[in-house]
Structures are given as structure tokens and as C-alpha cells.
Amino acid sequence: MTRFTRFALALTAALSIILSWLFTPSDLPKGSSAGSLSSPSPSSSPWRAHLVRAADGDSFTAQRADTGQTVELRLYGVDAPENGQPYGQASRRSLLAMTEGKILTVSPVENDRYGRVVAVVFAAGDETSVNERQLEQGMAWYYGRFCRAPFCKDWKTKEQRARAEHAGLWRDKRPEAPYEWRREHRLPR
């Protein structure tokens, strides 16, 4: 798959998500309304960046190659263990291994209520997104509540396969989902 094809697929996915939210409000994630979702930034086409710092397995800071702007990012459609949870540091290290020192292609989907750009991210040399790799390696949960793109069904299957293979956090008999852990500890998403 060429860079242009990968770019076109990511752009198409991002646009389909945005259009589905604009034209079918009943399909919004639970607890959301059309007014509660921030609009994508005007430059919602994919852009290149490099990693500055990884906060955890699904959130990091990157610097845009075109503007030099530092941007807080969250991986779309996945939810990684928090740093205080079992596998939290392993998930963060997994994210670092895929992104550190590499050129990243960031395909924004939306801005979340914390001001982060929620995106599908590709690392140079890998045709599979970082989001999907975290699922394959058992380093994140599929976040079905917020993953509405057509490819999300495939991501759910990736998580199910990782569970069946006892990959990563699925080695635990009963791993606690990050959203449950945050609720217990009263932490934001």
C-alpha cells in the first residue's frame, strides 16, 4: 500500500466519521450530543509529526512537522490501561516502541472535551495504525462506545483475537477496563 493510498484511506475514514455524526445524531456515542463534540480542527486532513512524550498507552504529545506546534493526541477507538493499572506501563512502552524516533502520520477524527486531537496514527514504515497495533498486542481495549468508523468492526475482532491468544493484558484472568478503573478513581478519560 502506497503512502498516498494510506493517506486517502485515513482521510476517507475521518470524513465518514465526521459526516455520520453530522447527519445521524442518533448514532452519536451515548452521553453525547451534536453540540458536545468539538469540531475537528480546520486542518483536519492528515499531517506529519514526531513524538515528544507519551503519557500512557493511548495519549501522547507530538510536534507537527508543518507548523512546529505541540499537540496533545489521543488514539481513536482504543482505551489503554492507565499508568496506575496493571499493564499501564507496558502499554506506554508499547506505544513508545512504535512511535519514538519515527515520522508519524496523524489523521484527526475529532477534538475531545479535554482539547486533545483524537486521531488514527500511523508510524513510518508500518501500514497498520498504532491504534490497531495496540489492540493486536493486547495493550488496549477496543473502545466501541466511541469507535464508529467502518473499520471499527475489524478492531473489535483484533481485540477478541488478542484475548483468545492471551496477549498482553489479556494474560490476566480478569483485567479491569480503564474506563471502570477511572470511574473508581474519579479520573477523566
N, C-alpha and C positions, 0 to 999 in steps of 0.2 A: 504494500500500500504506500503510495507516494505521500509526501508531505501535503501536497495540495488536496489529495483525496481525504486525508485525515482531517485537515483543516475544514474542508467542506462538510464532512460528516459531523464534526463537532459544532459547526455553525448551524447546520440544519437541526441538530438535536436541541441546541439552545433556543433557536427560533420557535421550534414546535412547542417547547415547554411554555415559552412566553405567550404564544398565541393561544394555547389551550387555556391558560389562566385568564387571558383577556376575554375570551369568548364563551367559556363554560364555567361560570363561577361555582356551580355545584360540585365541580371536580377539585376545588381547592383543598389543600390539606386541612384536616379537622382543626378547628380553632382559628382558622384564618378567614380573612375576607379580602376582597379585591383591594380594599383600602389599606389593609395591614401589610401587604407585600410591597416592599420598596421597588421602584422601577430599576431595571438594570441601568448601569451607567451608560451615558450616551455612546461611549466607545465599547459597546458590548460585543464587538467582533473579537475573535481570539487575539491575544497578544503574548509576547515572549517576556520571560522574566527569569530571575535566578533566586534561589532560596537565600534568605537572610537568617531565619531562625525557625525552628519547628517547636510549636507549643506542646503539641501532643500528636496523636496518630491521624488526626483529621483537620488540624488547624495549623497554619504557619504564616509567616511573614515573608513576602517576596518583594524584590525590587524590579519594577518594569524596565525592560531594556530600552523602550522608546522614549520614556519621559524621565526615568530615574526615580519616579515616585515609589514610595514604600507602601505596600498594600497588604492588609490583613485578609487572608484567604481561609475558606472552609471547604473541604471536599464535599461535593454534591452527592447526595444519595447514600452516604455511609455514615456510621456513627462509631467512632473508635473508643476504646476504654480510656477513661480519664487517668491522669498521671497517678492518682492515689489508688487506683484499682489494680487488681492482678492483670498483668499483660499491658498495663498502661505504658510503661517504659519500653517494653518490647515493641509495641505498636509505633511509638515515636521513633525508635531506632529503625524500624522497617521503612517508615516514611523518609527518614534521613538517607538511608541506603539507596533509595530510589531517586532522590531529588538533589542531594548535596553535590555541588560542583557541576551540575548539568543545566543545560538550557531547558526551560520549561515552557510549554505552550499552554496558556490559560484560556479556557473557553467559559466566560462568565454566564451564569444562568440567572442569578438574581443577587440583590443585596439583602442580607438578613437584618433583623431588627437591632443587631449589635454593630452594624456598619461594615460587616465583613462581606467580601465578594464570595459568593457561593459558586463554585466552578467545577468543571471537569478539567483535570490537569493531566498533561502528557509530559513525560521526561524524554529528552532527546534519545533516539536510538530504540525506543520502545513504542510499538504500535498499540499497546494496551494501556489504558489510562491508569494513573496512580490509584484512583478511586477503586477501580476493578481489581488491581493487584492487591490492595489491602484486604479485599474480600476473599480473593483466592488463597491468600496466605493465612487466613484466619486471624487477621489483625483488626477487623472491624465487623460490625453488624451491617446488614442491608437495612437502610432507613426508609422502609416502604411508605411511611406516613408522609414523607417529603419527596420521595423519588417518583416522579410522574412521567418521565420520558419513556418512549417506546422501548429503549434498551434496558430499562429497569427490571423487566421480567428476567432478562439474562443475568443481571446482577444478583437477583434473588436466587437463581439457580446456582451461581458461583458460591454464594454463602452456604447453600444447602450441601453442595459438594464438599466444601471445607469442613462443615460439621461432620459429614459422613466419614471423612478421612481423618478426623480429629486433628486438624491443622491448627496451629497457634492456640488461641484462647479456647478453642473447642476441645482441647485436651482435658480441661476441667469438666467435671460431671455436670455442674450447674453454674455456668458463668453468668454473672449479673450484667444485664444490659446497661450501657452507660446512662440512658435516659432514666432508668429506675434508680441507679446509683445517685445521679444528680438530684432527683426528686427527694431521696432520703437525706441528702446532704444540703439541700436547698441551693443548688448551684445552677447558673444559667446554662443554656445549651451552647 
